[in-house]
Amino acid sequence: MLVSRITARGRRWIRSARRSVRVVAGCALLVAAIAPPAAAQPTNSRVTLIVPASAGGSTDVIARVLGEHMARTLDRIVVIENVSGGATTVASARTAASAPDGTTVLVAQLPLLAAPFLFTGLSYDTRTAFAPVGLINAGHTVLMARKQLAQSPTEAVAWLRANGTSANIGHGGIGSSGHFCALLLARALGVRPAFIAYRGGGPAMTDLVGGTLDMVCDQSTNAVPQVQAGAVQGILVAGPARIASISAVPTAAELGLPDVSLAVWHGMYVARSTPTAVIGRLNAALGTALADQAIVARFGQLGTSVFPPDQRSPQAHAAMFEAEYQRLGSLLSGMGITPQTVE
């Protein structure tokens, strides 16, 4: 009797369990039907923006301005990680080897493209290791001098021409925009100053403000605040027009140096095999940030401007990347620079 009663209860439990399984299975199918594809978003809650230089430099500023806004759009934690070393190649190598899931994003400028023309033995192929996400901003470099070096930009250029062999010019690293600016300036003046490479524009600026360096070339995003504060002297803008926020600083052409001109731009990159849907989501978040007028205004104050909407797609970025890769290769070859072992 006991066995019979247990068996009857067992039959009722089994029938109830089967109904529960059918309900759970139905819910699972419903969730699967309405959920976005797994590849449409990063696979964890954190996205890391890799900055290939020390904190405080121009690329670091760009990443931090964008990171907070993109975090809200992506509904993800966005972390800024400064990975310096190897003239930005350490950060590039890390991104190239990262999981292709959109959680590691490199914020880079000219050194990424210039690396193959400057260094041998890279662990990645610059042209095939990365997938462009979108273009961010474009601007120009600024030459600055330590305080009291000269009374005016004209006098500062004359000082460098007269003291070229004993002068020093700091920059944010081999292959950086500041490095290119310094090379163009030295060639235009016919001098050979000491070029001092740092792991980012931030440390270089610190030494310029402290009077250790004579001059520094860096992007406007790093230069403008220091010039405005009177911590350094603005000497020239390596571009076709003055920067409104530091309008007293002349262009290189105004000082008789028209060949000292260098456009600088930033873009975002992920590992090459990252799914198109993930890249699209990152690109959309970037576009939303660049459409924010507060960010547009902030960039304008720093002497740089966002790319227009029709130039922000991954495809437009890829085209820009290839054109600039060729341009920088020709520039470096023309200067007689040959690849060296990366340190």
C-alpha positions as CSV (number, residue, x, y, z in Angstrom):
1,M,0.0,0.0,0.0
2,L,2.8,2.3,0.9
3,V,4.4,1.5,-2.5
4,S,1.2,2.2,-4.3
5,R,0.6,5.5,-2.6
6,I,4.2,6.6,-3.4
7,T,3.8,5.5,-7.0
8,A,0.7,7.6,-7.5
9,R,2.3,10.7,-6.0
10,G,5.3,10.0,-8.2
11,R,3.1,10.0,-11.3
12,R,1.5,13.3,-10.3
13,W,5.0,14.8,-9.7
14,I,6.2,13.7,-13.1
15,R,3.2,15.2,-14.9
16,S,3.8,18.5,-13.0
17,A,7.5,18.4,-13.9
18,R,6.8,17.9,-17.6
19,R,4.5,20.9,-17.6
20,S,7.3,23.0,-15.9
21,V,9.9,21.9,-18.5
22,R,7.5,22.9,-21.3
23,V,7.0,26.3,-19.8
24,V,10.8,26.9,-19.2
25,A,11.6,25.7,-22.7
26,G,9.0,28.1,-24.2
27,C,10.4,31.0,-22.2
28,A,13.9,30.1,-23.4
29,L,12.8,30.1,-27.1
30,L,11.1,33.5,-26.5
31,V,14.2,35.0,-25.0
32,A,16.3,33.6,-27.9
33,A,13.9,35.1,-30.4
34,I,14.0,38.7,-29.0
35,A,17.6,38.9,-27.7
36,P,20.2,40.6,-30.0
37,P,22.9,38.5,-31.5
38,A,25.8,37.8,-29.3
39,A,28.2,39.5,-31.7
40,A,26.2,42.7,-31.6
41,Q,27.9,43.8,-28.4
42,P,31.0,43.2,-26.3
43,T,30.9,39.9,-24.4
44,N,31.5,41.4,-20.9
45,S,30.6,44.6,-19.1
46,R,33.9,46.4,-19.4
47,V,35.5,48.1,-22.4
48,T,39.1,49.2,-22.2
49,L,40.3,52.2,-24.2
50,I,44.1,51.7,-24.7
51,V,46.1,54.9,-24.8
52,P,49.6,54.2,-26.1
53,A,51.3,56.8,-23.9
54,S,51.5,58.1,-20.4
55,A,48.6,60.0,-18.8
56,G,48.3,63.7,-19.4
57,G,49.2,63.7,-23.1
58,S,47.1,64.6,-26.1
59,T,45.8,61.1,-26.9
60,D,45.0,60.6,-23.2
61,V,42.9,63.8,-23.2
62,I,41.0,62.7,-26.3
63,A,40.3,59.2,-24.8
64,R,39.1,60.6,-21.5
65,V,36.7,63.1,-23.1
66,L,35.2,60.3,-25.2
67,G,35.3,57.5,-22.7
68,E,32.7,58.8,-20.3
69,H,30.2,59.6,-23.0
70,M,30.6,56.2,-24.7
71,A,30.2,54.4,-21.4
72,R,26.6,55.8,-21.2
73,T,25.8,54.9,-24.8
74,L,27.2,51.4,-24.6
75,D,25.9,50.8,-21.1
76,R,29.3,49.5,-20.3
77,I,32.1,50.4,-17.9
78,V,34.7,52.1,-20.0
79,V,38.3,52.1,-18.5
80,I,41.1,54.2,-19.8
81,E,44.4,52.3,-19.6
82,N,47.7,54.0,-20.4
83,V,50.1,51.5,-22.0
84,S,53.4,53.3,-22.8
85,G,56.6,51.9,-24.1
86,G,58.2,50.9,-27.4
87,A,57.2,54.2,-29.0
88,T,53.5,53.1,-28.8
89,T,54.2,49.6,-30.3
90,V,53.6,47.9,-26.9
91,A,50.0,49.2,-26.9
92,S,49.5,48.3,-30.5
93,A,50.8,44.8,-30.0
94,R,48.5,44.3,-27.1
95,T,45.5,45.4,-29.1
96,A,46.5,43.3,-32.1
97,A,46.7,40.2,-29.8
98,S,43.5,40.9,-27.9
99,A,40.3,39.0,-28.1
100,P,38.3,40.1,-31.2
101,D,35.2,41.0,-29.1
102,G,35.3,44.8,-29.0
103,T,36.4,45.0,-25.4
104,T,39.9,46.3,-26.2
105,V,39.9,49.5,-28.2
106,L,43.1,51.3,-29.2
107,V,43.0,55.1,-29.5
108,A,45.8,56.0,-31.8
109,Q,47.3,58.6,-34.1
110,L,50.3,58.9,-36.4
111,P,52.8,56.5,-34.6
112,L,50.6,53.5,-35.4
113,L,51.0,54.1,-39.1
114,A,54.6,55.2,-38.9
115,A,55.9,52.2,-36.9
116,P,56.7,49.9,-39.8
117,F,58.9,52.6,-41.3
118,L,60.7,53.2,-38.0
119,F,61.1,49.8,-36.4
120,T,62.0,46.2,-37.3
121,G,60.8,43.1,-35.6
122,L,57.2,44.2,-34.9
123,S,55.0,41.4,-33.6
124,Y,52.1,42.6,-35.8
125,D,51.4,43.8,-39.3
126,T,50.1,47.4,-39.1
127,R,48.1,47.1,-42.2
128,T,46.3,43.8,-41.4
129,A,46.2,43.5,-37.6
130,F,43.6,46.1,-36.9
131,A,40.0,46.9,-37.9
132,P,39.2,50.6,-38.0
133,V,36.3,51.7,-35.9
134,G,36.0,55.4,-36.8
135,L,37.9,58.7,-37.1
136,I,37.7,61.1,-34.2
137,N,39.4,64.4,-34.7
138,A,42.0,66.3,-36.7
139,G,44.2,69.2,-35.7
140,H,47.8,70.4,-35.9
141,T,50.9,70.5,-33.8
142,V,52.2,73.4,-31.8
143,L,55.9,74.4,-31.1
144,M,56.4,75.7,-27.6
145,A,59.4,77.0,-25.7
146,R,60.3,77.3,-22.1
147,K,59.5,80.6,-20.4
148,Q,62.1,83.4,-20.9
149,L,63.8,81.6,-23.8
150,A,62.8,84.6,-26.1
151,Q,60.7,87.6,-26.2
152,S,58.6,86.7,-29.2
153,P,58.0,83.8,-31.7
154,T,60.3,85.5,-34.2
155,E,63.1,85.7,-31.6
156,A,62.5,82.1,-30.6
157,V,63.0,80.8,-34.2
158,A,66.1,83.0,-34.5
159,W,67.4,81.5,-31.3
160,L,66.9,78.0,-32.5
161,R,68.6,78.8,-35.9
162,A,71.6,80.2,-34.0
163,N,71.8,77.5,-31.3
164,G,70.6,74.5,-33.2
165,T,73.4,72.2,-32.3
166,S,73.2,72.9,-28.6
167,A,69.4,73.2,-28.3
168,N,67.0,70.4,-27.4
169,I,63.5,69.7,-28.5
170,G,61.3,67.2,-26.6
171,H,58.4,65.2,-28.1
172,G,56.0,62.4,-27.1
173,G,58.0,59.5,-28.6
174,I,59.6,58.2,-31.8
175,G,57.1,58.5,-34.6
176,S,54.7,60.8,-32.7
177,S,53.3,63.9,-34.3
178,G,55.6,66.0,-32.1
179,H,58.6,64.0,-33.4
180,F,57.5,64.6,-37.0
181,C,57.0,68.3,-36.2
182,A,60.5,68.6,-34.7
183,L,62.0,66.9,-37.8
184,L,60.3,69.2,-40.2
185,L,61.3,72.2,-38.2
186,A,65.0,71.1,-38.0
187,R,65.0,70.4,-41.8
188,A,63.5,73.8,-42.5
189,L,66.0,75.7,-40.4
190,G,69.0,73.5,-41.4
191,V,69.9,72.7,-37.8
192,R,70.5,69.4,-35.8
193,P,69.2,69.9,-32.3
194,A,69.0,67.0,-29.8
195,F,65.6,65.3,-30.1
196,I,64.5,64.0,-26.7
197,A,61.9,61.3,-26.8
198,Y,59.4,60.7,-23.9
199,R,56.7,58.1,-23.3
200,G,54.0,60.6,-24.2
201,G,53.5,64.3,-24.4
202,G,52.6,64.6,-20.7
203,P,56.1,63.9,-19.4
204,A,57.7,66.1,-22.1
205,M,55.4,69.0,-21.1
206,T,56.3,68.6,-17.5
207,D,60.0,69.0,-18.3
208,L,59.3,72.0,-20.6
209,V,57.3,73.7,-17.8
210,G,60.1,72.9,-15.4
211,G,62.7,74.5,-17.7
212,T,64.6,71.2,-18.4
213,L,63.8,71.4,-22.1
214,D,64.2,74.3,-24.5
215,M,61.3,73.4,-26.7
216,V,58.5,70.8,-27.2
217,C,56.4,70.0,-30.3
218,D,53.1,68.5,-29.4
219,Q,49.4,68.3,-30.5
220,S,47.3,71.3,-29.8
221,T,45.2,69.3,-27.4
222,N,48.1,69.2,-25.0
223,A,49.7,72.6,-26.0
224,V,46.7,74.9,-25.7
225,P,46.0,74.7,-22.0
226,Q,49.7,75.3,-21.1
227,V,50.0,78.2,-23.5
228,Q,46.8,79.7,-22.1
229,A,48.0,79.3,-18.6
230,G,51.3,81.1,-19.4
231,A,53.3,78.0,-18.3
232,V,55.1,77.9,-21.7
233,Q,55.5,80.2,-24.7
234,G,53.6,79.4,-27.9
235,I,56.0,79.8,-30.8
236,L,54.2,78.5,-33.9
237,V,51.3,76.4,-35.2
238,A,52.3,73.8,-37.8
239,G,49.2,74.3,-39.8
240,P,47.4,76.6,-42.3
241,A,45.7,78.8,-39.8
242,R,46.1,80.1,-36.2
243,I,44.2,78.4,-33.4
244,A,41.4,80.7,-32.1
245,S,42.0,79.8,-28.4
246,I,45.7,80.8,-28.7
247,S,45.3,83.4,-31.5
248,A,48.5,85.2,-30.6
249,V,50.6,82.3,-31.8
250,P,51.4,82.6,-35.5
251,T,51.5,79.9,-38.1
252,A,54.8,78.5,-39.3
253,A,54.2,80.1,-42.7
254,E,53.9,83.5,-41.1
255,L,57.4,83.0,-39.6
256,G,58.8,82.1,-43.0
257,L,58.6,78.3,-42.5
258,P,55.8,77.1,-44.9
259,D,57.1,73.5,-45.0
260,V,56.6,73.1,-41.3
261,S,53.0,71.8,-41.6
262,L,51.6,68.6,-40.1
263,A,48.0,67.4,-39.8
264,V,47.3,65.1,-36.8
265,W,44.3,62.9,-36.5
266,H,43.0,60.2,-34.1
267,G,41.1,57.0,-34.7
268,M,39.8,54.0,-32.8
269,Y,40.9,50.4,-33.6
270,V,40.1,46.9,-32.6
271,A,41.6,43.5,-33.4
272,R,41.1,42.6,-37.0
273,S,38.7,39.6,-36.6
274,T,36.2,41.6,-34.5
275,P,32.7,41.0,-35.9
276,T,31.2,43.7,-38.0
277,A,28.2,44.1,-35.7
278,V,30.5,44.9,-32.7
279,I,32.4,47.4,-34.7
280,G,29.2,49.0,-35.8
281,R,28.0,49.4,-32.2
282,L,31.3,51.0,-31.2
283,N,31.2,53.3,-34.2
284,A,27.6,54.3,-33.3
285,A,28.7,55.1,-29.7
286,L,31.7,57.1,-31.0
287,G,29.4,59.0,-33.4
288,T,27.0,59.8,-30.6
289,A,29.8,61.3,-28.6
290,L,31.2,63.3,-31.5
291,A,27.7,64.7,-32.1
292,D,27.5,66.1,-28.5
293,Q,28.0,69.8,-28.8
294,A,29.8,69.9,-25.4
295,I,32.5,67.6,-26.8
296,V,32.6,69.6,-30.1
297,A,33.1,72.8,-28.0
298,R,35.7,71.1,-25.8
299,F,37.7,69.9,-28.8
300,G,37.5,73.4,-30.3
301,Q,39.0,74.9,-27.2
302,L,41.9,72.5,-27.6
303,G,42.5,73.6,-31.2
304,T,41.1,70.4,-32.8
305,S,37.9,69.5,-34.6
306,V,35.8,66.4,-35.0
307,F,35.5,64.7,-38.3
308,P,32.1,65.4,-40.0
309,P,29.5,62.6,-39.9
310,D,30.1,61.4,-43.5
311,Q,33.8,60.8,-42.6
312,R,33.3,58.7,-39.4
313,S,32.4,55.3,-40.8
314,P,34.8,52.4,-40.5
315,Q,35.1,52.4,-44.3
316,A,36.1,56.1,-44.4
317,H,38.6,55.4,-41.6
318,A,40.1,52.5,-43.6
319,A,40.6,54.8,-46.6
320,M,42.2,57.5,-44.5
321,F,44.5,55.0,-42.9
322,E,45.8,53.7,-46.2
323,A,46.4,57.1,-47.6
324,E,48.2,58.4,-44.5
325,Y,50.2,55.2,-44.3
326,Q,51.6,55.9,-47.8
327,R,52.1,59.6,-47.0
328,L,54.1,59.0,-43.8
329,G,56.2,56.3,-45.5
330,S,57.2,58.7,-48.2
331,L,57.9,61.5,-45.7
332,L,60.2,59.3,-43.6
333,S,62.0,57.8,-46.6
334,G,62.5,61.3,-47.9
335,M,64.2,62.2,-44.6
336,G,66.6,59.3,-44.9
337,I,65.1,57.5,-41.9
338,T,65.5,53.7,-41.9
339,P,63.8,51.2,-39.5
340,Q,65.7,50.4,-36.3
341,T,65.1,47.7,-33.7
342,V,62.3,48.8,-31.4
343,E,63.3,49.3,-27.7
